[in-house]
Protein backbone atom coordinates (compact mmCIF):
# COMPACT_ATOMS: atom_id res chain seq x y z
CA UNK A 1 0.00 0.00 0.00
CA UNK A 2 1.27 3.45 -0.90
CA UNK A 3 1.85 5.82 1.98
CA UNK A 4 -0.38 8.89 2.19
CA UNK A 5 0.88 11.63 4.52
CA UNK A 6 -1.69 14.21 5.65
CA UNK A 7 -1.07 17.37 7.66
CA UNK A 8 -3.95 18.98 9.58
CA UNK A 9 -2.67 22.39 10.63
CA UNK A 10 -3.71 25.98 10.01
CA UNK A 11 -0.14 27.35 9.80
CA UNK A 12 2.64 24.79 9.44
CA UNK A 13 3.92 23.38 6.18
CA UNK A 14 5.40 19.88 6.06
CA UNK A 15 6.31 17.68 3.16
CA UNK A 16 2.87 16.04 3.20
CA UNK A 17 0.84 14.70 0.31
CA UNK A 18 -2.24 16.61 1.49
CA UNK A 19 -2.41 19.67 3.75
CA UNK A 20 -5.73 20.44 5.42
CA UNK A 21 -6.20 23.99 6.67
CA UNK A 22 -9.85 23.61 7.67
CA UNK A 23 -11.80 21.13 9.75
CA UNK A 24 -14.18 20.36 6.86
CA UNK A 25 -11.28 19.47 4.59
CA UNK A 26 -9.65 17.35 7.31
CA UNK A 27 -12.80 15.33 7.98
CA UNK A 28 -13.38 14.83 4.26
CA UNK A 29 -9.84 13.55 3.73
CA UNK A 30 -9.92 11.23 6.75
CA UNK A 31 -13.28 9.83 5.67
CA UNK A 32 -12.46 9.35 1.99
CA UNK A 33 -8.73 8.71 1.66
CA UNK A 34 -6.51 5.84 2.84
CA UNK A 35 -4.38 8.00 5.14
CA UNK A 36 -1.36 6.14 6.50
CA UNK A 37 0.44 8.99 8.29
CA UNK A 38 -1.25 11.89 10.05
CA UNK A 39 0.46 15.03 11.36
CA UNK A 40 -2.06 16.64 13.72
CA UNK A 41 -2.10 20.09 15.28
CA UNK A 42 -4.60 21.01 17.97
CA UNK A 43 -5.11 24.76 17.58
CA UNK A 44 -6.59 25.12 14.11
CA UNK A 45 -7.55 28.78 14.20
CA UNK A 46 -10.26 30.78 15.90
CA UNK A 47 -12.71 30.48 13.02
CA UNK A 48 -12.77 26.66 13.03
CA UNK A 49 -15.61 24.71 14.71
CA UNK A 50 -13.29 22.03 16.13
CA UNK A 51 -9.75 21.59 17.41
CA UNK A 52 -7.35 18.75 16.70
CA UNK A 53 -8.47 16.83 19.79
CA UNK A 54 -12.02 16.84 18.43
CA UNK A 55 -10.83 15.64 15.02
CA UNK A 56 -9.01 12.77 16.74
CA UNK A 57 -12.12 11.90 18.75
CA UNK A 58 -14.18 11.99 15.54
CA UNK A 59 -11.64 9.74 13.80
CA UNK A 60 -11.83 7.24 16.68
CA UNK A 61 -15.63 7.22 16.57
CA UNK A 62 -15.61 6.75 12.78
CA UNK A 63 -12.76 4.21 12.87
CA UNK A 64 -10.51 6.20 10.53
CA UNK A 65 -7.48 6.85 12.74
CA UNK A 66 -4.39 6.26 10.58
CA UNK A 67 -1.84 3.68 11.70
CA UNK A 68 0.76 6.42 12.28
CA UNK A 69 0.04 9.69 14.08
CA UNK A 70 2.48 12.51 14.83
CA UNK A 71 1.21 15.25 17.14
CA UNK A 72 2.64 18.58 16.00
CA UNK A 73 0.79 20.79 18.46
CA UNK A 74 2.63 23.20 20.73
CA UNK A 75 -0.29 23.09 23.19
CA UNK A 76 0.96 20.83 26.02
CA UNK A 77 -2.46 20.19 27.58
CA UNK A 78 -4.09 19.22 24.29
CA UNK A 79 -1.06 17.13 23.33
CA UNK A 80 -1.33 15.12 26.55
CA UNK A 81 -5.07 14.59 26.00
CA UNK A 82 -4.43 13.36 22.46
CA UNK A 83 -1.61 11.10 23.67
CA UNK A 84 -3.98 9.61 26.25
CA UNK A 85 -6.48 8.77 23.51
CA UNK A 86 -3.81 7.18 21.34
CA UNK A 87 -2.22 5.24 24.19
CA UNK A 88 -5.16 4.25 26.38
CA UNK A 89 -8.14 4.18 24.02
CA UNK A 90 -6.38 2.86 20.91
CA UNK A 91 -3.38 1.04 22.42
CA UNK A 92 -0.93 2.85 20.12
CA UNK A 93 2.73 2.86 21.11
CA UNK A 94 5.11 5.78 20.77
CA UNK A 95 8.24 5.37 18.67
CA UNK A 96 10.27 8.57 18.49
CA UNK A 97 7.80 11.25 17.30
CA UNK A 98 5.19 8.79 16.01
CA UNK A 99 2.31 7.03 17.71
CA UNK A 100 1.93 3.69 15.93
CA UNK A 101 -0.90 1.23 15.81
CA UNK A 102 0.05 -2.06 17.43
CA UNK A 103 -0.73 -4.93 15.09
matplotlib code that plots the C-alpha trace (Angstrom):
import matplotlib.pyplot as plt

x = [0.0, 1.3, 1.9, -0.4, 0.9, -1.7, -1.1, -3.9, -2.7, -3.7, -0.1, 2.6, 3.9, 5.4, 6.3, 2.9, 0.8, -2.2, -2.4, -5.7, -6.2, -9.9, -11.8, -14.2, -11.3, -9.7, -12.8, -13.4, -9.8, -9.9, -13.3, -12.5, -8.7, -6.5, -4.4, -1.4, 0.4, -1.3, 0.5, -2.1, -2.1, -4.6, -5.1, -6.6, -7.6, -10.3, -12.7, -12.8, -15.6, -13.3, -9.7, -7.3, -8.5, -12.0, -10.8, -9.0, -12.1, -14.2, -11.6, -11.8, -15.6, -15.6, -12.8, -10.5, -7.5, -4.4, -1.8, 0.8, 0.0, 2.5, 1.2, 2.6, 0.8, 2.6, -0.3, 1.0, -2.5, -4.1, -1.1, -1.3, -5.1, -4.4, -1.6, -4.0, -6.5, -3.8, -2.2, -5.2, -8.1, -6.4, -3.4, -0.9, 2.7, 5.1, 8.2, 10.3, 7.8, 5.2, 2.3, 1.9, -0.9, 0.0, -0.7]
y = [0.0, 3.5, 5.8, 8.9, 11.6, 14.2, 17.4, 19.0, 22.4, 26.0, 27.3, 24.8, 23.4, 19.9, 17.7, 16.0, 14.7, 16.6, 19.7, 20.4, 24.0, 23.6, 21.1, 20.4, 19.5, 17.4, 15.3, 14.8, 13.5, 11.2, 9.8, 9.3, 8.7, 5.8, 8.0, 6.1, 9.0, 11.9, 15.0, 16.6, 20.1, 21.0, 24.8, 25.1, 28.8, 30.8, 30.5, 26.7, 24.7, 22.0, 21.6, 18.7, 16.8, 16.8, 15.6, 12.8, 11.9, 12.0, 9.7, 7.2, 7.2, 6.8, 4.2, 6.2, 6.9, 6.3, 3.7, 6.4, 9.7, 12.5, 15.2, 18.6, 20.8, 23.2, 23.1, 20.8, 20.2, 19.2, 17.1, 15.1, 14.6, 13.4, 11.1, 9.6, 8.8, 7.2, 5.2, 4.2, 4.2, 2.9, 1.0, 2.8, 2.9, 5.8, 5.4, 8.6, 11.2, 8.8, 7.0, 3.7, 1.2, -2.1, -4.9]
z = [0.0, -0.9, 2.0, 2.2, 4.5, 5.7, 7.7, 9.6, 10.6, 10.0, 9.8, 9.4, 6.2, 6.1, 3.2, 3.2, 0.3, 1.5, 3.7, 5.4, 6.7, 7.7, 9.8, 6.9, 4.6, 7.3, 8.0, 4.3, 3.7, 6.8, 5.7, 2.0, 1.7, 2.8, 5.1, 6.5, 8.3, 10.1, 11.4, 13.7, 15.3, 18.0, 17.6, 14.1, 14.2, 15.9, 13.0, 13.0, 14.7, 16.1, 17.4, 16.7, 19.8, 18.4, 15.0, 16.7, 18.7, 15.5, 13.8, 16.7, 16.6, 12.8, 12.9, 10.5, 12.7, 10.6, 11.7, 12.3, 14.1, 14.8, 17.1, 16.0, 18.5, 20.7, 23.2, 26.0, 27.6, 24.3, 23.3, 26.6, 26.0, 22.5, 23.7, 26.2, 23.5, 21.3, 24.2, 26.4, 24.0, 20.9, 22.4, 20.1, 21.1, 20.8, 18.7, 18.5, 17.3, 16.0, 17.7, 15.9, 15.8, 17.4, 15.1]

ax = plt.figure().add_subplot(projection="3d")
ax.plot(x, y, z, "-o")
ax.set_aspect("equal")
plt.show()
